[in-house]
């Protein structure tokens, strides 16, 4: 058995060396082409890379060795891992979990709980079980890969709140499938509207597009374009919050956390409506002021052509001199018969002081003589 594993290991090592050279050549060509298109001719080095299958096997074997696993058990688990990596669908996470479950009781327990109910498995790390308490003392390659595998299962069931704490602190390069860490964590944070953290994960994933699955790259690009323009308290954010609450209700969640999120939506909607009403009110006031200013200007321009209002004192620059009019010698106050003149004089001066009567009589006499 040991000889067969060693022979297979040698064959795979040689094969992957050739593949690595070919991959490196292709990658170099792609980088050169991209650099030629770039404005500055420089390309920032990616902060992560996807390990080849040989590296995956070597790192996990080293981790098992650190835990004092029997050499024969390590060889058998390595053979299983090699088979899954070469004959499978390229699922590094699943292959590592299946192989590690054969030699590590903690991973076997995690796998059992996850297959039964991922949401229960998510709470297992904080349980009092000895295997759970010592889980994070496992080598980083085992712990990080196991947590990422569980988180992926949770994300696929839209259990983002449960998934994120499982691998929130996982360093992608510790995991044997770093692209999955950044992608699935980016999905969680995108769905939970954690814009800054989501962009950090997704942009880091896109640093090394050739090393990530095409579906990861395309979806990550869409998520970046989708969440980048998101603004706080906007109608877009409120709509996304409603979608998130709908997801929770679909999952049968109706706890206080969901009710708080519903209240947040109501508060944001209320504030948005009030802001829109206030803005509309200001626009109406501005329109009214503009109309009044336009109306005042029109009145000033046409004021010379309009008659004066009765209640307004007319102004003018003339001296007020007019020509004397000759009204002729017609019967009037000066030519009244003496009896009528006396009666009229009494009526006019009845309510006036005595000296006014004398002035009025003098006026009538003047009219009578034609002076």
C-alpha atoms as a printed R data frame, in Angstrom:
    type eleno elety resid chain resno       x       y       z
1   ATOM     1    CA   UNK     A     1   0.000   0.000   0.000
2   ATOM     2    CA   UNK     A     2   2.736   2.434   1.001
3   ATOM     3    CA   UNK     A     3   4.686   1.736  -2.197
4   ATOM     4    CA   UNK     A     4   1.576   2.264  -4.303
5   ATOM     5    CA   UNK     A     5   0.875   5.615  -2.620
6   ATOM     6    CA   UNK     A     6   4.496   6.690  -3.030
7   ATOM     7    CA   UNK     A     7   4.477   5.740  -6.720
8   ATOM     8    CA   UNK     A     8   1.235   7.542  -7.310
9   ATOM     9    CA   UNK     A     9   2.551  10.522  -5.412
10  ATOM    10    CA   UNK     A    10   5.690  10.601  -7.602
11  ATOM    11    CA   UNK     A    11   3.613  10.356 -10.775
12  ATOM    12    CA   UNK     A    12   1.268  13.118  -9.706
13  ATOM    13    CA   UNK     A    13   4.184  15.299  -8.639
14  ATOM    14    CA   UNK     A    14   5.842  14.972 -12.048
15  ATOM    15    CA   UNK     A    15   2.574  15.499 -13.863
16  ATOM    16    CA   UNK     A    16   1.710  18.569 -11.916
17  ATOM    17    CA   UNK     A    17   5.193  19.976 -12.405
18  ATOM    18    CA   UNK     A    18   4.610  19.920 -16.163
19  ATOM    19    CA   UNK     A    19   1.144  21.328 -15.701
20  ATOM    20    CA   UNK     A    20   2.551  24.022 -13.443
21  ATOM    21    CA   UNK     A    21   5.070  25.063 -16.074
22  ATOM    22    CA   UNK     A    22   2.361  25.190 -18.725
23  ATOM    23    CA   UNK     A    23   0.064  27.102 -16.435
24  ATOM    24    CA   UNK     A    24   2.852  29.517 -15.571
25  ATOM    25    CA   UNK     A    25   3.563  30.105 -19.255
26  ATOM    26    CA   UNK     A    26  -0.072  30.790 -20.003
27  ATOM    27    CA   UNK     A    27  -0.406  33.013 -16.951
28  ATOM    28    CA   UNK     A    28   2.712  34.927 -17.949
29  ATOM    29    CA   UNK     A    29   1.285  35.440 -21.412
30  ATOM    30    CA   UNK     A    30  -1.989  36.723 -20.001
31  ATOM    31    CA   UNK     A    31  -0.225  39.048 -17.612
32  ATOM    32    CA   UNK     A    32   1.994  40.370 -20.374
33  ATOM    33    CA   UNK     A    33  -1.026  40.979 -22.568
34  ATOM    34    CA   UNK     A    34  -2.855  42.784 -19.781
35  ATOM    35    CA   UNK     A    35   0.211  44.850 -19.031
36  ATOM    36    CA   UNK     A    36   0.470  45.846 -22.670
37  ATOM    37    CA   UNK     A    37  -3.063  47.173 -22.466
38  ATOM    38    CA   UNK     A    38  -2.440  48.982 -19.175
39  ATOM    39    CA   UNK     A    39  -1.684  52.682 -19.139
40  ATOM    40    CA   UNK     A    40   1.301  52.374 -16.830
41  ATOM    41    CA   UNK     A    41   2.544  48.951 -17.920
42  ATOM    42    CA   UNK     A    42   2.533  47.719 -14.314
43  ATOM    43    CA   UNK     A    43   0.316  45.152 -12.622
44  ATOM    44    CA   UNK     A    44  -0.027  44.823  -8.874
45  ATOM    45    CA   UNK     A    45   0.924  41.396  -7.578
46  ATOM    46    CA   UNK     A    46  -2.010  39.434  -6.148
47  ATOM    47    CA   UNK     A    47  -2.034  38.935  -2.386
48  ATOM    48    CA   UNK     A    48  -3.088  35.310  -2.784
49  ATOM    49    CA   UNK     A    49  -2.710  32.338  -5.081
50  ATOM    50    CA   UNK     A    50  -4.587  29.098  -5.516
51  ATOM    51    CA   UNK     A    51  -2.446  26.114  -4.455
52  ATOM    52    CA   UNK     A    52  -1.967  23.291  -6.901
53  ATOM    53    CA   UNK     A    53  -3.195  19.822  -5.939
54  ATOM    54    CA   UNK     A    54   0.321  18.730  -5.004
55  ATOM    55    CA   UNK     A    55   0.606  21.630  -2.588
56  ATOM    56    CA   UNK     A    56  -2.827  20.890  -1.134
57  ATOM    57    CA   UNK     A    57  -1.841  17.296  -0.411
58  ATOM    58    CA   UNK     A    58   1.520  18.267   1.021
59  ATOM    59    CA   UNK     A    59   0.095  20.914   3.343
60  ATOM    60    CA   UNK     A    60  -2.636  18.645   4.673
61  ATOM    61    CA   UNK     A    61  -0.147  15.804   5.202
62  ATOM    62    CA   UNK     A    62   2.047  18.186   7.188
63  ATOM    63    CA   UNK     A    63  -0.961  19.164   9.308
64  ATOM    64    CA   UNK     A    64  -1.845  15.551  10.024
65  ATOM    65    CA   UNK     A    65   1.759  14.820  10.893
66  ATOM    66    CA   UNK     A    66   1.749  17.679  13.432
67  ATOM    67    CA   UNK     A    67  -1.197  15.975  15.144
68  ATOM    68    CA   UNK     A    68   0.753  12.734  15.483
69  ATOM    69    CA   UNK     A    69  -1.513  10.780  13.166
70  ATOM    70    CA   UNK     A    70  -0.175   7.301  12.367
71  ATOM    71    CA   UNK     A    71   1.837   7.241   9.122
72  ATOM    72    CA   UNK     A    72  -0.292   4.465   7.662
73  ATOM    73    CA   UNK     A    73  -3.477   6.441   8.356
74  ATOM    74    CA   UNK     A    74  -1.890   9.502   6.751
75  ATOM    75    CA   UNK     A    75  -1.022   7.503   3.629
76  ATOM    76    CA   UNK     A    76  -4.539   6.117   3.336
77  ATOM    77    CA   UNK     A    77  -6.114   9.543   3.822
78  ATOM    78    CA   UNK     A    78  -3.667  11.035   1.310
79  ATOM    79    CA   UNK     A    79  -4.650   8.414  -1.269
80  ATOM    80    CA   UNK     A    80  -8.318   9.261  -0.758
81  ATOM    81    CA   UNK     A    81  -7.563  12.972  -1.079
82  ATOM    82    CA   UNK     A    82  -5.557  12.412  -4.256
83  ATOM    83    CA   UNK     A    83  -8.374  10.398  -5.773
84  ATOM    84    CA   UNK     A    84 -10.977  13.054  -5.022
85  ATOM    85    CA   UNK     A    85  -8.807  15.868  -6.345
86  ATOM    86    CA   UNK     A    86  -8.012  14.092  -9.619
87  ATOM    87    CA   UNK     A    87 -11.267  12.263 -10.299
88  ATOM    88    CA   UNK     A    88 -13.717  14.678  -8.719
89  ATOM    89    CA   UNK     A    89 -15.152  18.006  -9.813
90  ATOM    90    CA   UNK     A    90 -12.314  20.054  -8.357
91  ATOM    91    CA   UNK     A    91 -14.003  20.560  -4.994
92  ATOM    92    CA   UNK     A    92 -10.966  21.109  -2.792
93  ATOM    93    CA   UNK     A    93 -13.038  21.854   0.323
94  ATOM    94    CA   UNK     A    94 -15.092  18.682   0.071
95  ATOM    95    CA   UNK     A    95 -12.048  16.550  -0.713
96  ATOM    96    CA   UNK     A    96 -10.104  17.836   2.298
97  ATOM    97    CA   UNK     A    97 -13.074  17.345   4.634
98  ATOM    98    CA   UNK     A    98 -13.707  13.784   3.443
99  ATOM    99    CA   UNK     A    99 -10.059  12.844   3.811
100 ATOM   100    CA   UNK     A   100  -9.573  14.590   7.159
101 ATOM   101    CA   UNK     A   101 -12.722  13.039   8.615
102 ATOM   102    CA   UNK     A   102 -10.997   9.650   8.328
103 ATOM   103    CA   UNK     A   103  -8.160  10.671  10.645
104 ATOM   104    CA   UNK     A   104  -9.478  13.569  12.764
105 ATOM   105    CA   UNK     A   105 -12.458  13.013  15.114
106 ATOM   106    CA   UNK     A   106 -13.173  16.762  15.333
107 ATOM   107    CA   UNK     A   107 -13.562  17.059  11.557
108 ATOM   108    CA   UNK     A   108 -15.647  13.884  11.478
109 ATOM   109    CA   UNK     A   109 -17.983  15.360  14.104
110 ATOM   110    CA   UNK     A   110 -18.272  18.645  12.212
111 ATOM   111    CA   UNK     A   111 -19.055  16.786   8.991
112 ATOM   112    CA   UNK     A   112 -21.736  14.718  10.725
113 ATOM   113    CA   UNK     A   113 -23.476  17.791  12.177
114 ATOM   114    CA   UNK     A   114 -23.244  19.731   8.925
115 ATOM   115    CA   UNK     A   115 -24.801  16.997   6.819
116 ATOM   116    CA   UNK     A   116 -27.634  16.728   9.358
117 ATOM   117    CA   UNK     A   117 -28.285  20.463   9.879
118 ATOM   118    CA   UNK     A   118 -25.758  23.167   8.945
119 ATOM   119    CA   UNK     A   119 -27.385  25.724  11.250
120 ATOM   120    CA   UNK     A   120 -26.800  23.414  14.225
121 ATOM   121    CA   UNK     A   121 -23.217  22.839  13.127
122 ATOM   122    CA   UNK     A   122 -22.674  26.609  13.075
123 ATOM   123    CA   UNK     A   123 -23.333  26.752  16.819
124 ATOM   124    CA   UNK     A   124 -21.220  23.689  17.586
125 ATOM   125    CA   UNK     A   125 -17.957  25.630  17.878
126 ATOM   126    CA   UNK     A   126 -19.287  27.417  20.976
127 ATOM   127    CA   UNK     A   127 -20.607  24.239  22.581
128 ATOM   128    CA   UNK     A   128 -19.136  22.469  25.584
129 ATOM   129    CA   UNK     A   129 -18.001  19.439  23.591
130 ATOM   130    CA   UNK     A   130 -14.260  18.860  23.998
131 ATOM   131    CA   UNK     A   131 -13.836  18.382  20.258
132 ATOM   132    CA   UNK     A   132 -15.430  21.784  19.641
133 ATOM   133    CA   UNK     A   133 -13.428  23.524  22.350
134 ATOM   134    CA   UNK     A   134 -10.141  22.362  20.851
135 ATOM   135    CA   UNK     A   135 -11.112  22.766  17.207
136 ATOM   136    CA   UNK     A   136  -9.264  26.020  16.599
137 ATOM   137    CA   UNK     A   137  -6.105  24.487  18.045
138 ATOM   138    CA   UNK     A   138  -5.884  22.343  14.935
139 ATOM   139    CA   UNK     A   139  -3.337  23.403  12.286
140 ATOM   140    CA   UNK     A   140  -4.495  26.440  10.310
141 ATOM   141    CA   UNK     A   141  -4.871  24.482   7.077
142 ATOM   142    CA   UNK     A   142  -7.338  22.084   8.711
143 ATOM   143    CA   UNK     A   143  -9.293  24.599  10.819
144 ATOM   144    CA   UNK     A   144  -9.595  27.276   8.112
145 ATOM   145    CA   UNK     A   145 -10.571  24.797   5.396
146 ATOM   146    CA   UNK     A   146 -13.142  23.092   7.639
147 ATOM   147    CA   UNK     A   147 -14.747  26.384   8.644
148 ATOM   148    CA   UNK     A   148 -14.898  27.519   5.020
149 ATOM   149    CA   UNK     A   149 -16.535  24.248   3.989
150 ATOM   150    CA   UNK     A   150 -19.241  24.654   6.649
151 ATOM   151    CA   UNK     A   151 -19.760  28.304   5.701
152 ATOM   152    CA   UNK     A   152 -20.247  27.320   2.073
153 ATOM   153    CA   UNK     A   153 -22.977  24.862   3.073
154 ATOM   154    CA   UNK     A   154 -24.710  27.618   5.041
155 ATOM   155    CA   UNK     A   155 -24.435  30.166   2.230
156 ATOM   156    CA   UNK     A   156 -25.956  27.720  -0.232
157 ATOM   157    CA   UNK     A   157 -29.007  27.600   2.048
158 ATOM   158    CA   UNK     A   158 -29.057  31.417   2.325
159 ATOM   159    CA   UNK     A   159 -28.137  31.259   6.011
160 ATOM   160    CA   UNK     A   160 -25.855  34.277   5.777
161 ATOM   161    CA   UNK     A   161 -26.150  35.335   9.415
162 ATOM   162    CA   UNK     A   162 -25.057  31.894  10.556
163 ATOM   163    CA   UNK     A   163 -22.331  31.554   7.933
164 ATOM   164    CA   UNK     A   164 -20.476  34.814   8.454
165 ATOM   165    CA   UNK     A   165 -19.347  34.246  12.069
166 ATOM   166    CA   UNK     A   166 -18.049  30.807  11.106
167 ATOM   167    CA   UNK     A   167 -15.311  32.168   8.828
168 ATOM   168    CA   UNK     A   168 -15.325  35.924   9.425
169 ATOM   169    CA   UNK     A   169 -11.784  35.802  10.826
170 ATOM   170    CA   UNK     A   170 -10.365  33.195   8.456
171 ATOM   171    CA   UNK     A   171  -7.321  34.365   6.530
172 ATOM   172    CA   UNK     A   172  -7.840  33.195   2.925
173 ATOM   173    CA   UNK     A   173  -4.251  32.041   2.519
174 ATOM   174    CA   UNK     A   174  -4.632  29.691   5.515
175 ATOM   175    CA   UNK     A   175  -7.403  27.862   3.695
176 ATOM   176    CA   UNK     A   176  -6.520  25.301   1.039
177 ATOM   177    CA   UNK     A   177  -9.138  26.963  -1.201
178 ATOM   178    CA   UNK     A   178  -8.600  30.710  -0.662
179 ATOM   179    CA   UNK     A   179 -10.913  31.740  -3.506
180 ATOM   180    CA   UNK     A   180 -13.861  30.119  -1.721
181 ATOM   181    CA   UNK     A   181 -13.158  32.102   1.451
182 ATOM   182    CA   UNK     A   182 -13.271  35.444  -0.338
183 ATOM   183    CA   UNK     A   183 -16.172  34.542  -2.606
184 ATOM   184    CA   UNK     A   184 -18.593  33.065  -0.078
185 ATOM   185    CA   UNK     A   185 -17.708  35.627   2.563
186 ATOM   186    CA   UNK     A   186 -18.255  38.329  -0.039
187 ATOM   187    CA   UNK     A   187 -21.670  36.824  -0.795
188 ATOM   188    CA   UNK     A   188 -22.590  36.973   2.902
189 ATOM   189    CA   UNK     A   189 -21.502  40.560   3.319
190 ATOM   190    CA   UNK     A   190 -23.109  41.629   0.058
191 ATOM   191    CA   UNK     A   191 -26.428  40.087   1.102
192 ATOM   192    CA   UNK     A   192 -26.215  41.661   4.570
193 ATOM   193    CA   UNK     A   193 -25.416  45.085   3.019
194 ATOM   194    CA   UNK     A   194 -21.950  45.235   4.574
195 ATOM   195    CA   UNK     A   195 -20.676  47.311   1.683
196 ATOM   196    CA   UNK     A   196 -17.119  48.066   2.789
197 ATOM   197    CA   UNK     A   197 -16.282  44.525   3.896
198 ATOM   198    CA   UNK     A   198 -17.983  42.987   0.862
199 ATOM   199    CA   UNK     A   199 -15.962  45.133  -1.531
200 ATOM   200    CA   UNK     A   200 -12.756  44.242   0.326
201 ATOM   201    CA   UNK     A   201 -13.333  40.495  -0.094
202 ATOM   202    CA   UNK     A   202 -14.562  40.667  -3.678
203 ATOM   203    CA   UNK     A   203 -11.843  43.009  -4.879
204 ATOM   204    CA   UNK     A   204  -9.178  40.846  -3.295
205 ATOM   205    CA   UNK     A   205 -10.659  37.840  -5.075
206 ATOM   206    CA   UNK     A   206 -10.477  39.717  -8.373
207 ATOM   207    CA   UNK     A   207  -6.794  40.476  -7.821
208 ATOM   208    CA   UNK     A   208  -6.030  37.039  -9.227
209 ATOM   209    CA   UNK     A   209  -8.811  36.199 -11.664
210 ATOM   210    CA   UNK     A   210  -6.930  33.378 -13.447
211 ATOM   211    CA   UNK     A   211  -6.602  31.498 -10.138
212 ATOM   212    CA   UNK     A   212 -10.327  31.670  -9.329
213 ATOM   213    CA   UNK     A   213 -13.174  29.701 -10.927
214 ATOM   214    CA   UNK     A   214 -14.855  31.570 -13.763
215 ATOM   215    CA   UNK     A   215 -18.217  31.505 -11.982
216 ATOM   216    CA   UNK     A   216 -16.598  33.169  -8.959
217 ATOM   217    CA   UNK     A   217 -15.039  35.887 -11.091
218 ATOM   218    CA   UNK     A   218 -18.183  36.715 -13.074
219 ATOM   219    CA   UNK     A   219 -20.419  36.746 -10.005
220 ATOM   220    CA   UNK     A   220 -17.916  38.798  -8.010
221 ATOM   221    CA   UNK     A   221 -17.743  41.395 -10.772
222 ATOM   222    CA   UNK     A   222 -21.530  41.674 -10.773
223 ATOM   223    CA   UNK     A   223 -21.673  41.993  -6.987
224 ATOM   224    CA   UNK     A   224 -19.049  44.745  -6.973
225 ATOM   225    CA   UNK     A   225 -20.940  46.706  -9.621
226 ATOM   226    CA   UNK     A   226 -24.173  46.141  -7.717
227 ATOM   227    CA   UNK     A   227 -23.150  47.220  -4.217
228 ATOM   228    CA   UNK     A   228 -20.602  49.927  -5.053
229 ATOM   229    CA   UNK     A   229 -23.198  52.708  -5.669
230 ATOM   230    CA   UNK     A   230 -25.245  51.762  -2.589
231 ATOM   231    CA   UNK     A   231 -25.914  54.769  -0.316
232 ATOM   232    CA   UNK     A   232 -27.154  54.754   3.244
233 ATOM   233    CA   UNK     A   233 -30.824  55.679   3.806
234 ATOM   234    CA   UNK     A   234 -31.499  55.565   0.066
235 ATOM   235    CA   UNK     A   235 -34.528  53.926  -1.506
236 ATOM   236    CA   UNK     A   236 -32.165  51.288  -2.892
237 ATOM   237    CA   UNK     A   237 -30.967  50.398   0.602
238 ATOM   238    CA   UNK     A   238 -34.543  50.218   1.908
239 ATOM   239    CA   UNK     A   239 -35.488  47.896  -0.941
240 ATOM   240    CA   UNK     A   240 -32.549  45.609  -0.126
241 ATOM   241    CA   UNK     A   241 -33.500  45.582   3.554
242 ATOM   242    CA   UNK     A   242 -37.001  44.505   2.572
243 ATOM   243    CA   UNK     A   243 -35.530  41.705   0.476
244 ATOM   244    CA   UNK     A   244 -33.420  40.583   3.426
245 ATOM   245    CA   UNK     A   245 -36.452  40.524   5.748
246 ATOM   246    CA   UNK     A   246 -38.374  38.535   3.139
247 ATOM   247    CA   UNK     A   247 -35.514  36.011   3.050
248 ATOM   248    CA   UNK     A   248 -35.611  35.654   6.819
249 ATOM   249    CA   UNK     A   249 -39.365  35.151   6.818
250 ATOM   250    CA   UNK     A   250 -39.023  32.532   4.069
251 ATOM   251    CA   UNK     A   251 -36.619  30.698   6.367
252 ATOM   252    CA   UNK     A   252 -39.214  30.738   9.136
253 ATOM   253    CA   UNK     A   253 -37.548  33.495  11.132
254 ATOM   254    CA   UNK     A   254 -39.917  35.793  13.037
255 ATOM   255    CA   UNK     A   255 -37.838  36.609  16.093
256 ATOM   256    CA   UNK     A   256 -37.020  39.939  17.705
257 ATOM   257    CA   UNK     A   257 -34.101  40.476  15.326
258 ATOM   258    CA   UNK     A   258 -36.437  40.347  12.329
259 ATOM   259    CA   UNK     A   259 -38.868  42.695  14.067
260 ATOM   260    CA   UNK     A   260 -36.058  45.149  14.729
261 ATOM   261    CA   UNK     A   261 -35.092  45.064  11.062
262 ATOM   262    CA   UNK     A   262 -38.704  45.711  10.104
263 ATOM   263    CA   UNK     A   263 -38.738  48.720  12.427
264 ATOM   264    CA   UNK     A   264 -35.526  49.983  10.834
265 ATOM   265    CA   UNK     A   265 -37.234  49.803   7.439
266 ATOM   266    CA   UNK     A   266 -40.235  51.758   8.747
267 ATOM   267    CA   UNK     A   267 -37.993  54.415  10.304
268 ATOM   268    CA   UNK     A   268 -35.942  54.804   7.140
269 ATOM   269    CA   UNK     A   269 -39.074  55.017   4.992
270 ATOM   270    CA   UNK     A   270 -40.580  57.633   7.296
271 ATOM   271    CA   UNK     A   271 -37.425  59.723   7.173
272 ATOM   272    CA   UNK     A   272 -37.210  59.388   3.398
273 ATOM   273    CA   UNK     A   273 -40.829  60.519   2.962
274 ATOM   274    CA   UNK     A   274 -40.313  63.473   5.303
275 ATOM   275    CA   UNK     A   275 -37.195  64.526   3.406
276 ATOM   276    CA   UNK     A   276 -39.043  64.291   0.089
277 ATOM   277    CA   UNK     A   277 -41.950  66.353   1.437
278 ATOM   278    CA   UNK     A   278 -39.575  68.983   2.786
279 ATOM   279    CA   UNK     A   279 -37.764  69.143  -0.537
280 ATOM   280    CA   UNK     A   280 -41.051  69.487  -2.408
281 ATOM   281    CA   UNK     A   281 -42.141  72.254  -0.043
282 ATOM   282    CA   UNK     A   282 -38.933  74.189  -0.668
283 ATOM   283    CA   UNK     A   283 -39.357  73.817  -4.422
284 ATOM   284    CA   UNK     A   284 -42.897  75.178  -4.223
285 ATOM   285    CA   UNK     A   285 -41.720  78.163  -2.183
286 ATOM   286    CA   UNK     A   286 -38.991  78.893  -4.705
287 ATOM   287    CA   UNK     A   287 -41.500  78.712  -7.558
288 ATOM   288    CA   UNK     A   288 -43.841  81.111  -5.763
289 ATOM   289    CA   UNK     A   289 -41.021  83.566  -5.146
290 ATOM   290    CA   UNK     A   290 -40.010  83.422  -8.798
291 ATOM   291    CA   UNK     A   291 -43.597  84.020  -9.900
292 ATOM   292    CA   UNK     A   292 -43.923  86.993  -7.551
293 ATOM   293    CA   UNK     A   293 -40.680  88.484  -8.817
294 ATOM   294    CA   UNK     A   294 -41.780  88.043 -12.429
295 ATOM   295    CA   UNK     A   295 -45.192  89.580 -11.658
296 ATOM   296    CA   UNK     A   296 -43.566  92.571  -9.924
297 ATOM   297    CA   UNK     A   297 -41.295  93.197 -12.872
298 ATOM   298    CA   UNK     A   298 -44.224  93.131 -15.298
299 ATOM   299    CA   UNK     A   299 -46.166  95.626 -13.150
300 ATOM   300    CA   UNK     A   300 -43.224  98.027 -13.119
301 ATOM   301    CA   UNK     A   301 -42.835  97.838 -16.889
302 ATOM   302    CA   UNK     A   302 -46.535  98.447 -17.594
303 ATOM   303    CA   UNK     A   303 -47.228 100.905 -14.750
304 ATOM   304    CA   UNK     A   304 -47.099 104.012 -17.027
305 ATOM   305    CA   UNK     A   305 -49.879 102.678 -19.246
306 ATOM   306    CA   UNK     A   306 -52.312 101.848 -16.433
307 ATOM   307    CA   UNK     A   307 -54.736 104.283 -14.689
308 ATOM   308    CA   UNK     A   308 -53.912 105.416 -11.154
309 ATOM   309    CA   UNK     A   309 -55.646 103.603  -8.302
310 ATOM   310    CA   UNK     A   310 -58.151 105.711  -6.351
311 ATOM   311    CA   UNK     A   311 -56.395 104.992  -3.077
312 ATOM   312    CA   UNK     A   312 -52.986 106.065  -4.328
313 ATOM   313    CA   UNK     A   313 -51.658 109.636  -4.286
314 ATOM   314    CA   UNK     A   314 -50.434 110.461  -7.737
315 ATOM   315    CA   UNK     A   315 -47.075 112.046  -8.067
316 ATOM   316    CA   UNK     A   316 -45.976 114.514 -10.719
317 ATOM   317    CA   UNK     A   317 -43.275 116.983 -11.614
318 ATOM   318    CA   UNK     A   318 -45.553 119.890 -12.779
319 ATOM   319    CA   UNK     A   319 -46.222 123.150 -10.829
320 ATOM   320    CA   UNK     A   320 -49.994 122.724 -10.806
321 ATOM   321    CA   UNK     A   321 -50.821 125.961 -12.777
322 ATOM   322    CA   UNK     A   322 -53.987 125.875 -14.924
323 ATOM   323    CA   UNK     A   323 -55.647 128.374 -17.253
324 ATOM   324    CA   UNK     A   324 -58.529 130.417 -15.838
325 ATOM   325    CA   UNK     A   325 -61.820 129.385 -17.403
326 ATOM   326    CA   UNK     A   326 -64.520 131.880 -18.333
327 ATOM   327    CA   UNK     A   327 -67.838 130.408 -17.213
328 ATOM   328    CA   UNK     A   328 -69.900 133.405 -18.423
329 ATOM   329    CA   UNK     A   329 -72.702 135.354 -16.668
330 ATOM   330    CA   UNK     A   330 -75.137 132.599 -15.973
331 ATOM   331    CA   UNK     A   331 -77.699 132.414 -13.208
332 ATOM   332    CA   UNK     A   332 -75.840 131.173 -10.177
333 ATOM   333    CA   UNK     A   333 -74.947 132.018  -6.641
334 ATOM   334    CA   UNK     A   334 -74.149 135.669  -7.452
335 ATOM   335    CA   UNK     A   335 -77.490 136.401  -9.263
336 ATOM   336    CA   UNK     A   336 -79.920 134.705  -6.910
337 ATOM   337    CA   UNK     A   337 -82.955 136.746  -5.776
338 ATOM   338    CA   UNK     A   338 -82.360 138.422  -2.406
339 ATOM   339    CA   UNK     A   339 -84.767 136.135  -0.484
340 ATOM   340    CA   UNK     A   340 -83.216 132.915  -1.867
341 ATOM   341    CA   UNK     A   341 -79.702 134.227  -1.391
342 ATOM   342    CA   UNK     A   342 -80.443 135.038   2.251
343 ATOM   343    CA   UNK     A   343 -81.929 131.588   2.843
344 ATOM   344    CA   UNK     A   344 -78.947 129.860   1.198
345 ATOM   345    CA   UNK     A   345 -76.543 131.975   3.193
346 ATOM   346    CA   UNK     A   346 -78.241 130.947   6.428
347 ATOM   347    CA   UNK     A   347 -78.147 127.278   5.460
348 ATOM   348    CA   UNK     A   348 -74.468 127.400   4.540
349 ATOM   349    CA   UNK     A   349 -73.322 129.334   7.593
350 ATOM   350    CA   UNK     A   350 -75.656 127.757  10.128
351 ATOM   351    CA   UNK     A   351 -73.070 125.458  11.695
352 ATOM   352    CA   UNK     A   352 -70.110 127.815  11.190
353 ATOM   353    CA   UNK     A   353 -68.606 130.475  13.495
354 ATOM   354    CA   UNK     A   354 -69.842 134.103  13.111
355 ATOM   355    CA   UNK     A   355 -66.839 135.468  11.243
356 ATOM   356    CA   UNK     A   356 -67.321 132.827   8.504
357 ATOM   357    CA   UNK     A   357 -70.747 134.369   7.716
358 ATOM   358    CA   UNK     A   358 -69.134 137.733   7.015
359 ATOM   359    CA   UNK     A   359 -66.622 136.134   4.667
360 ATOM   360    CA   UNK     A   360 -69.349 134.261   2.814
361 ATOM   361    CA   UNK     A   361 -71.454 137.424   2.392
362 ATOM   362    CA   UNK     A   362 -68.450 139.236   0.996
363 ATOM   363    CA   UNK     A   363 -67.899 136.381  -1.461
364 ATOM   364    CA   UNK     A   364 -71.454 136.527  -2.742
365 ATOM   365    CA   UNK     A   365 -71.335 140.295  -3.109
366 ATOM   366    CA   UNK     A   366 -68.207 139.943  -5.167
367 ATOM   367    CA   UNK     A   367 -69.940 137.441  -7.424
368 ATOM   368    CA   UNK     A   368 -72.920 139.735  -7.800
369 ATOM   369    CA   UNK     A   369 -70.837 142.724  -8.881
370 ATOM   370    CA   UNK     A   370 -68.786 140.565 -11.275
371 ATOM   371    CA   UNK     A   371 -65.496 141.480  -9.704
